[in-house]
């Protein structure tokens, strides 16, 4: 039920495989996000979300933490 904008909040834990100049490392991270789902009809929706991701720094060399934004399309089946 319920047509219209559907706001949501979420979070999670991630595992990332990073590669740089022939070296590979597995790094843990986490993220917190919020967004809104906009129904398009027939079970389809557009999701617009933003949040912050934290990724463990790799040897003081690479820090991939930061703010992210995503746009997606989904369908209920």
Wavefront OBJ file of the C-alpha trace (Angstrom):
o trace
v 0.000 0.000 0.000
v 0.434 3.651 -0.089
v 1.368 5.561 -3.191
v 3.564 8.626 -2.960
v 7.037 9.475 -1.739
v 8.472 6.905 0.677
v 11.395 8.168 2.784
v 13.840 5.639 4.279
v 16.943 5.407 6.453
v 19.528 2.655 6.419
v 23.000 1.561 7.273
v 25.339 -1.300 6.721
v 28.763 -2.856 6.840
v 30.850 -3.353 3.723
v 33.914 -5.264 2.581
v 35.932 -3.728 -0.250
v 38.764 -5.164 -2.309
v 41.139 -2.333 -3.214
v 43.899 -2.587 -5.815
v 46.654 -0.071 -6.492
v 49.905 -0.577 -8.444
v 49.758 -4.364 -8.212
v 48.916 -4.473 -4.493
v 45.545 -5.679 -3.233
v 43.948 -5.237 0.179
v 40.609 -6.123 1.766
v 39.180 -3.256 3.841
v 36.106 -3.101 6.065
v 33.812 -0.115 6.096
v 30.385 1.086 7.038
v 27.758 3.465 5.779
v 24.725 5.433 6.885
v 22.213 6.629 4.327
v 18.823 8.161 3.806
v 16.683 8.624 0.766
v 13.317 8.714 -0.854
v 11.569 6.259 -3.179
v 9.289 7.778 -5.822
v 6.681 5.415 -7.327
v 6.367 5.345 -11.119
v 3.521 2.815 -11.398
v 3.282 -0.931 -12.096
v 5.656 -1.639 -9.162
v 8.488 0.523 -10.544
v 10.157 3.226 -8.469
v 13.063 5.666 -8.579
v 15.300 5.888 -5.496
v 17.369 8.941 -4.671
v 19.699 8.546 -1.700
v 22.684 10.092 -0.044
v 24.884 9.214 2.872
v 28.330 8.864 4.311
v 30.665 5.903 3.836
v 33.616 5.137 6.078
v 36.388 2.925 4.667
v 39.510 1.881 6.587
v 42.529 3.864 5.352
v 44.961 1.802 3.297
v 48.559 2.145 4.566
v 48.085 5.884 5.042
v 47.966 6.060 1.254
v 44.326 5.922 0.249
v 41.248 7.161 2.130
v 37.997 6.447 0.273
v 35.705 7.731 3.033
v 33.300 10.494 2.164
v 29.831 11.584 1.158
v 28.045 9.673 -1.588
v 24.895 10.112 -3.644
v 23.070 7.523 -5.698
v 20.167 7.379 -8.100
v 18.543 4.059 -8.881
v 15.522 2.392 -10.435
v 13.814 -0.647 -8.946
v 10.748 -2.846 -9.322
v 8.726 -4.997 -6.916
v 8.047 -8.505 -8.202
l 1 2 3 4 5 6 7 8 9 10 11 12 13 14 15 16 17 18 19 20 21 22 23 24 25 26 27 28 29 30 31 32 33 34 35 36 37 38 39 40 41 42 43 44 45 46 47 48 49 50 51 52 53 54 55 56 57 58 59 60 61 62 63 64 65 66 67 68 69 70 71 72 73 74 75 76 77
